[in-house]
Amino acid sequence: MKLFSEAMETNMQLSRSWMKAWTESGQSEKNKRSVPCCPPDIECPPHCLTVIQRTAMSGECIVVPVAVKIKCNTPKTYKVGVRPLLDPDGNPAPVQPTLDKNAVTVQPGHSVIIRLFLDLKQGFKTGTCYQTEIVLREKEVNQNICVRICVDDYQNVPEVSLREEAEYFNRFQSWESHYYCEKKPRRTNITITEREEP
């Protein structure tokens, strides 16, 4: 009977040590590849790959460049288009933008410049922001570059104060300094043309 008890005790110790080793190895495996109890959040690609914002003056012609590149190792060709330029109420702008390309082939490790052109000479309201999208499509999926153009008035332009012409002819500036202005400027014939305000 004593022999049987000893055998049972030995068997129990072996079982415990085997269970402990199995549990520890299971824990380390679990730590290596933990499985969340909830499914991950769905991350859809964004509607806009980027947003380009430009401020332009009424009457200006502007160019909005954007560089596009790819992450894969083989060249890819994309069709390129532009959606209508709309004001905040969803109405089309008086003039629509154009692109310099209708397709691009992008090589790995390189980028291609796409230019959007817009003439703001007629009908654009100052203080209004217009929006459009440059669309690139390889096969079935549109990838959008959102463009926002805000039309500014002429209140925020750089301003300079003109000096008296006599200041340019003074030779000696003051008693404590020894520098001189430039020599008398040469007069050149300048044609001044009057320009209509936009």
C-alpha positions as CSV (number, residue, x, y, z in Angstrom):
1,M,0.0,0.0,0.0
2,K,2.9,2.3,0.8
3,L,4.4,1.6,-2.5
4,F,1.1,2.5,-4.3
5,S,1.0,5.8,-2.3
6,E,4.5,6.7,-3.3
7,A,3.8,5.9,-6.9
8,M,0.6,8.0,-6.8
9,E,2.5,10.9,-5.2
10,T,5.3,10.7,-7.9
11,N,2.7,10.6,-10.6
12,M,0.9,13.7,-9.1
13,Q,4.2,15.6,-9.0
14,L,5.0,14.8,-12.5
15,S,1.5,15.8,-13.6
16,R,1.8,19.1,-11.7
17,S,5.2,19.9,-13.3
18,W,3.9,18.9,-16.7
19,M,0.8,21.1,-16.3
20,K,2.9,24.0,-15.1
21,A,5.3,23.7,-18.1
22,W,2.3,23.5,-20.5
23,T,0.5,26.5,-18.9
24,E,3.7,28.6,-19.0
25,S,4.3,27.7,-22.7
26,G,0.7,28.5,-23.4
27,Q,0.9,31.8,-21.7
28,S,4.1,32.8,-23.6
29,E,2.4,31.8,-26.9
30,K,-0.7,33.8,-25.9
31,N,1.5,36.8,-25.2
32,K,3.2,36.4,-28.6
33,R,0.0,36.4,-30.5
34,S,-2.7,38.0,-28.4
35,V,-6.2,37.9,-29.9
36,P,-8.4,40.9,-29.1
37,C,-11.8,40.1,-27.8
38,C,-13.4,42.8,-30.0
39,P,-13.0,43.1,-33.8
40,P,-10.7,46.0,-34.9
41,D,-12.1,49.3,-36.0
42,I,-12.7,49.6,-39.7
43,E,-10.3,52.1,-41.3
44,C,-11.6,53.2,-44.7
45,P,-9.3,55.2,-47.0
46,P,-10.0,58.9,-46.7
47,H,-12.1,60.7,-49.3
48,C,-9.2,63.2,-49.8
49,L,-5.7,62.0,-50.1
50,T,-4.7,65.6,-49.2
51,V,-6.3,69.1,-49.2
52,I,-4.6,71.9,-51.0
53,Q,-5.7,75.4,-50.0
54,R,-4.8,78.5,-52.1
55,T,-5.7,82.2,-51.7
56,A,-6.0,84.1,-54.9
57,M,-6.9,87.7,-55.8
58,S,-9.9,88.5,-58.0
59,G,-8.6,88.9,-61.5
60,E,-5.6,86.5,-61.1
61,C,-4.7,83.5,-63.2
62,I,-3.3,80.8,-60.9
63,V,-1.6,77.5,-61.2
64,V,-2.0,74.9,-58.4
65,P,0.7,72.1,-58.8
66,V,0.6,68.8,-57.0
67,A,3.1,65.9,-57.1
68,V,1.8,62.3,-57.1
69,K,3.8,59.2,-56.3
70,I,3.2,55.5,-55.7
71,K,4.2,53.0,-53.0
72,C,4.5,49.9,-55.2
73,N,7.5,48.6,-57.2
74,T,6.0,48.7,-60.7
75,P,5.0,51.6,-62.9
76,K,1.3,52.5,-62.8
77,T,-0.9,54.6,-65.2
78,Y,-3.8,56.7,-63.9
79,K,-6.5,58.6,-65.7
80,V,-6.7,62.2,-64.4
81,G,-9.7,64.5,-64.3
82,V,-11.1,67.4,-62.4
83,R,-14.6,67.8,-60.9
84,P,-16.6,71.1,-61.3
85,L,-15.5,74.0,-59.2
86,L,-18.3,74.9,-56.8
87,D,-19.1,77.7,-54.5
88,P,-20.3,77.1,-50.8
89,D,-23.9,76.8,-52.1
90,G,-23.0,74.1,-54.6
91,N,-23.3,76.4,-57.6
92,P,-20.7,76.1,-60.4
93,A,-18.0,78.8,-60.5
94,P,-18.2,81.3,-63.4
95,V,-15.0,79.7,-64.9
96,Q,-14.0,76.1,-64.5
97,P,-10.4,74.8,-63.9
98,T,-8.4,72.8,-66.4
99,L,-5.5,70.3,-66.0
100,D,-2.3,70.0,-68.0
101,K,-2.7,66.2,-68.2
102,N,-5.5,63.7,-68.7
103,A,-3.3,60.7,-67.8
104,V,0.0,60.1,-65.9
105,T,2.4,57.2,-65.7
106,V,4.2,57.1,-62.4
107,Q,7.5,55.2,-62.0
108,P,8.5,53.7,-58.6
109,G,10.5,56.1,-56.5
110,H,9.6,59.1,-58.7
111,S,6.7,61.6,-58.7
112,V,4.8,63.3,-61.5
113,I,3.5,66.9,-61.3
114,I,-0.1,67.7,-62.2
115,R,-1.0,71.3,-62.6
116,L,-4.5,72.8,-62.2
117,F,-5.1,76.1,-64.0
118,L,-7.8,78.7,-63.1
119,D,-8.5,82.1,-64.5
120,L,-10.3,84.3,-61.9
121,K,-10.8,87.3,-64.1
122,Q,-14.6,87.3,-64.3
123,G,-17.4,86.7,-61.8
124,F,-15.6,85.3,-58.8
125,K,-16.9,86.8,-55.5
126,T,-14.3,88.1,-53.0
127,G,-14.5,86.5,-49.6
128,T,-15.8,83.2,-51.2
129,C,-14.1,79.9,-51.1
130,Y,-14.6,77.5,-54.0
131,Q,-13.9,73.7,-54.0
132,T,-13.1,71.0,-56.5
133,E,-11.3,67.7,-56.7
134,I,-8.5,66.4,-58.9
135,V,-9.4,62.7,-59.5
136,L,-7.0,59.9,-60.3
137,R,-8.2,56.5,-61.3
138,E,-6.1,53.4,-62.2
139,K,-9.0,50.9,-62.8
140,E,-12.1,51.2,-60.6
141,V,-11.3,53.4,-57.6
142,N,-11.3,57.2,-57.6
143,Q,-8.5,58.8,-55.5
144,N,-9.2,62.4,-54.8
145,I,-7.0,65.4,-54.2
146,C,-9.3,68.1,-52.8
147,V,-8.6,71.7,-53.8
148,R,-10.0,74.8,-52.0
149,I,-9.5,78.2,-53.6
150,C,-10.4,81.3,-51.6
151,V,-10.8,84.6,-53.4
152,D,-9.4,87.6,-51.5
153,D,-9.8,91.3,-52.1
154,Y,-7.0,93.8,-52.4
155,Q,-7.0,94.7,-48.7
156,N,-4.3,92.1,-47.7
157,V,-1.7,93.0,-50.4
158,P,1.8,94.2,-49.4
159,E,1.9,98.0,-49.0
160,V,4.9,100.2,-49.4
161,S,5.4,103.9,-48.5
162,L,7.1,105.9,-51.3
163,R,9.9,108.3,-50.4
164,E,10.6,111.8,-51.5
165,E,12.8,111.8,-54.6
166,A,15.2,114.3,-52.9
167,E,16.3,111.6,-50.5
168,Y,17.9,109.7,-53.3
169,F,20.0,112.7,-54.3
170,N,21.4,113.5,-50.8
171,R,25.1,112.8,-50.6
172,F,25.8,113.1,-46.9
173,Q,23.2,111.5,-44.7
174,S,24.0,112.8,-41.2
175,W,27.0,114.1,-39.1
176,E,27.6,110.8,-37.3
177,S,27.6,108.6,-40.4
178,H,29.9,108.4,-43.4
179,Y,27.9,106.5,-45.9
180,Y,26.4,107.9,-49.1
181,C,23.4,107.1,-51.1
182,E,23.8,105.8,-54.6
183,K,24.7,108.2,-57.4
184,K,22.0,110.1,-59.1
185,P,19.8,107.4,-60.8
186,R,19.8,107.3,-64.6
187,R,16.6,108.3,-66.1
188,T,15.1,105.8,-68.5
189,N,12.0,106.1,-70.6
190,I,9.2,104.3,-68.8
191,T,5.9,103.7,-70.5
192,I,3.1,103.9,-68.0
193,T,-0.1,102.3,-69.3
194,E,-3.4,102.7,-67.6
195,R,-5.1,99.5,-66.6
196,E,-8.7,98.9,-65.9
197,E,-9.5,97.8,-62.4
198,P,-10.9,94.2,-62.2
